[in-house]
Amino acid sequence: MAEKAKIAVLISGRGSNMAALVYAAKSSDCPYEIVLVASNDPDAPGLSLAQAEGLTTFAHPHKGLSREAHDAIMHDALVQSGADYVVLAGYMRILSDGFVRKWADHMLNIHPSLLPKYKGLDTYQRAIDAGDRVAGCSVHLVTAELDDGPVLAQTEVAILPDDDADRLASRILIAEHQLYPATLAKYVTREADPDWILAQVRKRALALEETHERPSFGAPGWRVGSDTTGKYFAYFAQSHHGEASIALLVKTTGLDEQAALIDADPDLYYAPKFYGKSGWIAIRLDRGDTDWEHIAEHLYRSWCQVAPKRLSKMLEIADQF
Ligand code: GRF
């Protein structure tokens, strides 16, 4: 199994979601481990639970400190713990933009509503007052706006006719304890998920001018030019002709460049079956360390090889400036 992702959990209170994550992480096939439980409140009950479980804890009160200064102290503790991801679990602090930026795409939160409904506090009563039939919880990435980042997963929880906020909250909490560990596991292993990898390639291929997607022998492929005369500049290869890896196939300038690439990094590049003969190169995408800028560059260079003259000419002119 690949190395486990290192998780720091930030709490302010009882820490029941933190506990759910801690217990999930005890399973040997869990793809993450908890390296730190930290709080802005030294008396947060969740901290003693974490200590009893043998986890490293850290607390620093925010009183008397600017938001930035307190966030900087928390950030240092997170970095020191070696955390790859920050998981907010009832962390009752609004975060500074700088802190959010430092952990962009690496910080998750759980919120007790079906976002985008009911951001902020008092979510249960607001759902009941609105006459909603379902409430629920959401796990989302943290962005500068409160409770606003992309939603990764949600669980719906039915509202019963005699529910009050407390009863509803306690059922939503059960759902939270299921949703958070599962969503975190999926998120930290996304780079090995073929669907996620394909979406990354697709986004970059279709960002190039006059491109469209068309499958070729069952594999996704991208072409430049019109529907009738377009030419392929990339293929997504998953178990391509029996090869085990997930790879992107793009054109090089020819067999010399292909050989030079393989020579430079034989773990990353290989000559694909069939296409290899005409100078295509396969770039592995399943190693968990894909440099997506580099992939975008390969896509662009391959696109340049086959794009209609009028498109590549325009770029040559633009390049001179
Ligand atoms: C949960 O309801 C969570 O959705 C919200 O804060 C509460 C934290 O509870 N963000 P706990 O400390 O995890 O028990």
Boltz pocket constraint, residues with backbone or C-beta under 6 A from the ligand:
constraints:
  - pocket:
      binder: B
      contacts: [[A, 11], [A, 12], [A, 13], [A, 14], [A, 15], [A, 16], [A, 17], [A, 18], [A, 88], [A, 89], [A, 90], [A, 91], [A, 110], [A, 111], [A, 112], [A, 137], [A, 173], [A, 176]]
      max_distance: 6.0
